[in-house]
Amino acid sequence: MLTRRTLLKATAATAAAGFAMPAFAAGARIKIGYVTPQSGPLSAFAQADKYMVGRFLEAAKALGLDVEVIVKDSQSNPNRAAEVAKELISRDEVNMILVASTPETTNPVCTVAEAEEVPVISSVAPWQPWFIGQQGNPLDPASWQPFDYVFHFFWGLEDNVSVFLKMWKSLDTNKQVGALWPNDGDGNAWASDVGMPQAAAKSGYKLSDPGRYQNLTDDFSAQINAFKQGNCEIMTGIPIPPDFTTFWTQAAQQGYKPKIVSIAKALLFPESVNALGELGHNLTAEIYWSPKFPFKSSLTGESCEELAAGFSTSAKRQWTQPVGFTHALFEVAADVLKRASDPTDSQALVEAISATSLDTVVGNIGWGKENVPPFARKNVAKTPLVGGQWRRQTDGSFDLVIVENANAPEIPLGGKLEALN
């Protein structure tokens, strides 16, 4: 396979043979590709893109970096994500790619870039479906291999499961859990041995799993009936935002009333909860970033609260969790560009990424730490995670309150967990 790297080597060999070939000039413009799901059912993840790209370009200019950011929309489609990654590499000739938001976006981009030997910084997908999902045989751990060009920072399934279990333990329930897992990268990971089942069983919880369903399903009667028959006082899952809206509305209509609902992914966004009205009150979710986090930006010096306020003023909408991680992606990119011996050279960028130790708005980011299993340590950096509960305010809006922080005590609590009914 003729990759970008082998092509550059061939070009260098041709130049050595006496042919006049252009060389990268000092201070040459650096091209960064940026891929997120700006349209389609995952578009809520990309709400901060425009604002954060603009802030990054302002900061880069102040740092003396001549940077161009080429933004691509994956359209919430894995095939499209792979296509735009190829465009960025072959047509736009980017030096580095940033990608975010669910394995359906991150994995195709990283797989293409790894094959073409182009550095990638990836985020906003649990590390297991990111790392394991790109292996040739995900079911055979002995065959898993580290990557050379792609790097990821986020938390893992073990962190999310732990946060959910700790929230559940604070309430008196029958420990019967209904599981709503879609047939996608996240759903299959959560339903696997590295996800929820084993951890829940060890803690004395029994799962009712009616099986995988297809995204954008319009009838969840089978799942609701299974949870009612199982007397599931706890309900969990990782649906996309429109699917949970459909499920929870139908659950109310069909009389399913658990004591606690903990939903990953779909309940990250205030719009998803606002759409439920009163049904959104006291639903719980993971919190991977909040204005209440005690961190600051390495790029602008802003606190998390200041960053959220700036986004809300500019976008005229409530802050959302991807604000922090979108900003952090560009924080890491700027730091890498400043430290790389040649920011237009793939190997120099990989060396700089690997050596990263940066305090950002989402916490410290650095690869090679012991809180990641050895097989993924080269490529995965973990960030803190806490648990939150959506509380309806007197004006009808919702506030996401931090109610569980045992795994990240440096992040302050904002209240205590309350049961749904």
N, C-alpha and C positions, 0 to 999 in steps of 0.2 A: 504494500500500500504506500503510495506517495503522499507523505504527510507534509505539513508545513515545515517541520523541522528538517526533514530530509531534503526538501526543496531548497531551504536556506543553505544547507551544507553543500549541495550541488552548486549553488550560486557562488559560494565562497571558493569552491574548487575551480570554477570557471575563471573567477577573478584572478586566482593565483596563477592560472595558466597564461595570463597576459591579456585577457579581454577586459575592456573598461566597463566596470559595473558601478552603479551608484551605491554609496555607503550611507549609513545613518549619520546625519550631522549632529553635532553637539547641540542640545536643546531642541531636538526634533519634536514635533507634536506627538503626544501620546494618545492613542485611541483606546477607549474603554467601551466594550459592549455591555449593555444592561438589559436583561430579559426578565419580565414578570408577566403575570396574567392580567393585563389591563382591561380585558373584556371577557365576557363569559361568566359562568357561575362562580369563579374564583376571583373576580375582579375586585372584591372588597380588600384583598391583600395589597393591591397596588394604589390605594387611595393617596398615599404620601409620596408617590414617585415624582410627580412634577415639582412639588415643593422642594424635596430633598436633592434632586438633581441640580436645581437652580442654586441651592445653598452650597452644594459641593463645588460647583463651577466658580462661584464667588470666592470660596475659601482657597481653591487651587490657584486662582489668579493671584491672590494675596501672597501665596507661598512661592510664587514664581514658576508654577508648573503650567506648561502649555498643554492642556488636556481637552479632548473632545469626547463627549459621551454620546454613543449611538444607542438609542432606546428602541427595543423591539417588544412587541406584544405577542405572547404565546397563545393568546385567545383561549386560555384554559384548556389547551389541547396538547398532549404530549408530542404528537406528530409535528404540530406546528412549532413547538418549542425546539425540536431537533432541526427543523428547516431554518429557523431564524439563526440558530447557532452556526449552521453551515454558512449562511449569508454573511454573518459577522466575520467569520474566519476567511472565507475565500474571496468575497467581494469587498468588504469593508476593511479587511486586513487589520483587525484590532490587535492590540498587544496583550490585552487581558479582558476577561469577561466577569461580570458580576451577575448573579442570578439568585432569585428568591421565590419562595412561596409554594409549598407542597411538593412532594416527590414527582408529581405529574409535570412540574416545570423544571425543577432542579436536575433531576436525573437525566432526562434526554440531553439537556445542554451539557452537563458534565461528561456524559459518555462520548458525545461528539468531540468535545474539546480535549479529552484525554487521548483519544485516537489521533487527533491532529496536533497534539503537543502544545496546546495553548493554555496558559494558566487561568484558573477560575477560582474565585472566592464565592462560596455559596452559603445560603442561610434560609431560615424559616421552613424547615422540614426536620422532624425528629431524625437523629443521626442514624438509627438502625435502618429505616426504609431507604435512606440516602445511601449509606455505605453498602449494606447487604443487598439492596435492590439492584445495584449495579454490578454485582458479581456474576460471573458466568454460571455458577450453580449456587443460588442463594440457600439451598437446602443442605449444602455440604460445607460446614465451617472449615474443614481441613483445606479446602480449595481456595478460600478467600485470600485475596492479595491486596496490598496497599496500592494506592494510585501515585503517579508521579507528578501530575500537573493540577489536580483538582483538590480543593480544601474547603472544609465546611465548618461553620460554627452555629451551634444551637444546643438545645437540651436533648435528652434521649427519652425513649418510652419509659425507662425505669424511673425517671424523674417525674414524669406526668402521672404514671400509675401510683407512685408513692404519695404524691400530693393528693390525689383523689382518695386513696385509702385512708390517709390521715384525716381528711375532712369527714369521711363516712364514719370513722371510729368515734368522732366527737358527738354523734347522734345515736339514739337508741332505735335500732332497726332490727328486722328479722334476718338481715344479711343475705337476702335474695336479690340478685342483681340482673336486670334486663340489659342486654348488650345490643346496640344498634351499630353494626359495622358494615360499611359499604364495600363493594368489590373494586377497591382501588389500592394504591400503594399504602396509604395510611391505614385503611380498614383491615387489609390483610396482615399488616404488621401487628396491629393491636390484637388481632385474633390469634396470632401465632404464639409459639412458646416463649418468645422474647417480649411479648406484650402483656396483656392483662390476665389471661386465664390462670397461669401458675402462681403469680403473685397474689391474686385474689383468693385462690384456694388455700394458700399457706396462711392467709389471714382469716380463714374461716368463712369466706364468702362463696356462695354458690351462684354460678352464672346460668342464665337462660339465654341461649344463643340460637335464634331462629335461622341463622345462616346469612350469607352475604346477599346484599341487594344492589341493584344498579343505580348509579347516581341519577338524579332527577326523576326518581320514582314518584308517582302521584297518588299511590294508595298504600298506606302502612297498616292496614287492618290486620294482616297476618301477624306482624310484629307486636302490635298492641294487644291482640288476643293472647299471644304467647306470654307476654309480660303479666297480663291480668291473671291468666291461669297459673302462672308461677308465683303469684302473690309477690311480685317484685316491688319492694318498698324503695329500692334504689334503681336508678336507671342511668346508664352511661352510653357513650358512643363517640364517634368521630365523623359525623356527616358533614357535607358541605352546607353552607348557610341556608340556601333555599329548601333543602331536604329537611332540615330540622324544623323550619317554620311549618312545613306541611305536616310532619310527624306530630309535633306538639299540639298543633291546632286540632288534628284528628283525635289525638289522645284525650284532649279535653272533651271533645264531642262524644267520645265513646266511653267516658267515665273512668279512664285510667288516671289515678292520682297518687303517684309515689311521694315519699317523704323528702327525697333529695334527688336531684337530677344534675349530673356532672358531665358536661359535653365539651370535648376538645374540638378545636377548629371553628365550628359553627358559631359558638358564643363568644368569639373574640371581639366581635364588632358591635358597636352600639346600635347600628341600623338594624341588625338582625334581631336584637332584643326589643327595640322600639316597635318593630313590626308586629310583635306579639301582644303589645299592650299590657294589660294586667297579668297575662299569662307569663310574662317575662320576669316578674318579681321573684327574687330569691333563687333563680337558676344559678348554678355554679360552673366555673370554668377555670382552666389554667391561666395564670398571668405570667407572661414572659417579659413584659415591659409595661411600665405605668409611670405617670408623672410623679408618683410617690417613691420610685426607686432612688437610692441615695448616690447616684453616679453623675458624672459630668462628661461632656463631649471633649475629646482630644482635639477636635477640629475647630470648634467655635468657643469652647469654654462654657457653654450653656449647661445648666442643670437640666434634669429630666423634666421638671415642671416648666422651665423656660422654653424648652424645645417643644413640648406639647402645646403651650400657649401660643408660640409662634406659628405652629401649624394651624391651630384652630382659627387664629386671626386671619391667616392667609386664605385658608380653604373654606372658611365660614362653616365649619362643621366640628363636631366633637372629636377629640383626640381618639386615636385607635392604636392598638398594640404594634402593628407593623411600622408605625412612625419611628420607634426607637431602633428597630433592626434595619430599616432602610437607611437610616442615618449611620448606623454602625458599619454597614457594608462600605459606605463611602469613607468613613473614618479609617477603616483598615486599608482601603485602597490608597488613600492619600499617604498614610504612614509607609506603606510598601513602596510607593513611588519615590518617596523622599530617601528611603534607605537603599534602594536597588542600585547596584553599580552601573547598570544600564537599563533604564525602565522600558526600553524597546526590545530587550532580549529576554526570551522565555526563561532561560536557565537562571538569569540574574533575578528575575521576578520570583521564581520558585524558591530560590535561596532566601530572598527577603521575606516571603510569606512564611516559610518554615521557621524563621527566626523571630517572628512576631511575638511581642509581649506588650499589649496595649490596653490601657484603661479607657473604656468607652462608656457610652450611655447605657449599655446593656451589661456592663461589668468588664472584667479583664478577659481579653481574648489572646490565647496563645496555644499553639499546637505542641504536642508531645507531652502533655501532662498525665499524671498517674490516675486521674479520675475518669479516664477513658481506657477501655480494654486494650491490651498491647497490640492486637491485630488491627485496630483502627486508629491508634494513637497518632500516627504520622499525619493523618488527614482530617481528624475530628477534634474540635475544641468545644468544650461545654460551657454553657452560660446558666445562670441561676433561674429557678422557677418557683413560683408560689401559687397559692390557690385563692380564687376570688369569688365573690357573690354579687350578682346584679341586684341593686336596690332601687325600687321605683321612688322617685322624688314627688313632692307635692305638685310640681308643674307637669308631671307625666313623663319627664325624662328619666334616664337611668344612670346610676353611678356604680362603677365597678370597685367594690371594697375588698381590700386584702384581708382574708380571714384565716389563712394558714401559711406559716413561714418557717416551719421546723427545719426544712432543708436549706434555708437561706435566711438565717436570723438577722443578718445585716439589713434586710428589707423590713421596714416596720409594718406591724399590723394596723389595720384601720377599723376592726370590729370583730365580732364573734359570729360564727356560722349559725344560721337560723334554718329551721325546717320549713319545707314548702307548706305543709298543712299539719 
